[in-house]
Amino acid sequence: MERGKLYLIPSLISDIEISKSIPQYNVEIINSIDIFIVEEIKTARKFLKKCNYPQSFDNITFFELNEHTQEYEIIDYLKDIEKGKNIGLMSESGVPCLADPGSLIVKMAHQKNIEVIPLVGPSSVLLALIASGFNGQNFTFHGYLPIDKIKRANKIKEIERNAYQYNQTQIFIEAPYRNNQLLENILSVCKSDTLLCIAVEISGENSFIKTKSISDWKRNPPDCNKKNVVFLLYK
């Protein structure tokens, strides 16, 4: 029996129609799979409904993989691939394995010599980078910065130094309800002429992507509360 494959399935990064962000080829693959590894089942079902998923969710197997999942729990997540079943690894938003725990599954797939197929789709990090006007040949994605205010301020100073020293774009994100706190930290810590790009709700109807100096942002900072935002620093 031919083994199944692990498909890495990008999901929407804003609440728009599938056709505006996800290729039709992806939809065909998604609609042929009945085993998914997801961060949250509720949002996974919502995404599948947008894909006009043809099967009843009662017949679908969902495995959860998030910050509450212990590593020992995922050992059997790929077992059905040996039975010829394809499995889809789906991110909560954007591409899997970028700022989410999906890489644990992909690592295990490689260890088991399972074919891994990444599907084309939206990544807020890469879309923000190419829209920022910053260095796209040398960049670092930090994910989430420390929550502690002092540690976060020190981290911001560190990555700002890296931007200048290495000619390197610095990219990071925050939980939507802490965006404004992070922005306040950035504006209070960074040099006045350092460049900051704020990319809000990329690809959505209320998308906002602007690059300005810290001094310019201080005059009129945006309200980023409870929005999906990518922050980028550069010299």
ABEGO torsion letter per residue (X at the ends): XBBBBBBBBBBBABBBBAAAABBAAAAAAAAABABBBBABAAAAAAAAAAAGBABBAAABBBBBBBAABBAAAAAAAAAAAAAGBBBBBBBABEBBGBGBAAAAAAAAAAAAGBBBBBBBBBBAAAAAAAAAGBBAABBBBAEBBBABAAAAAAAAAAAAAAAAAAGBBBBBBBBAAAAAAAAAAAAAABBAABBBBBBBGBGBAABBBBBBBAAAAAABBBBABGBBBBBBBBX
